[in-house]
Amino acid sequence: MEFIVRGAHSTSSPVSAVIERQRALVLGGSSEARLLATRIAADQRLQGVISLAGRTSAPSPHDLPTRIGGFGGVEGLTRYLIEERISHVVDATHPFAARISANARAACAAAVAPLLVLTRPPWVAAPGDRWTEVADNAAAARALGDAPRRVFLAIGRQGVADFRVAPQHDYVLRVIEPPSADDLPPSCEVIFGRGPFALDDEIALMRDRRIEIIVTKNSGGALAYAKIEAARALGLDVVMIARPASGDAPTTHDIDAAMAFLAS
Ligand code: NAP
């Protein structure tokens, strides 16, 4: 089957009787990307590919053809967009994946391919929440204070080395994949789990490990929210790491809006 790609790399010919289908690249690694992939796969107007960084060794399958691994910076991604005749890009990466998002903005500008960011809204403190909001991991480690505390680290394995500067605390780190032992602070229990987590289980975990303070990224979304509710229920402090700057690409929180963009 031949495809005509509209937009930047249009090869449309008024005389050829071909089916016009958009060719989407979804930058993935989030639950939103997975949902969008399912919607694209079910839409006859669209074809697409989802791209994963390859951080998890056994990612659960997506409903779209999946490519895994970095593109090779802005240059590599630009080349990919052109060679694969990508008509639209949706950056549905995790809100803390700042480098690939910056690369997507630059590559889409270079390849003149339209870009939409699909992301979840950040969490906002509710009554009863005891948040200290900080800019990054280094500030989070400082915000834990000098006195030893029992800390639940919900930041993933990347960045845990930033807490080695605060070795006075006892940490519980929850991860999907094992971290490097060299990255861990001296007193750090590693537990494994992939969300979503139930509120009752989060409360039980915090009680069982006698957690006093939680460090989390402001990832947003419902799937990872139970730990925030658990902290509220138990009156625990939370160090909330703010999102990195997101640039000026058009952004939506709505899968339907992303589908409308892809069909445009
Ligand atoms: P990052 O720092 O923004 O990106 C580092 C490099 O990884 C990029 O320059 C790119 O390599 C490659 N990369 C990242 N996402 C990619 C994708 N979807 N497809 C192909 N290559 C990708 O990213 P990160 O924070 O390490 O996150 C890696 C992946 O994990 C992301 O896809 C993200 O959605 C997911 N994730 C991240 C977090 C988090 O907290 N950061 C949490 C959950 C899931 P090249 O320059 O070679 O293209």
Residues whose N, C-alpha, C, O or C-beta is under 5 A from the ligand:
A	BS01	NAP	L27 G28 G29 S30 S51 L52 A53 R55 G69 G70 F71 G72 G73 T93 H94 F96 A97 A98 R99 I100 S101
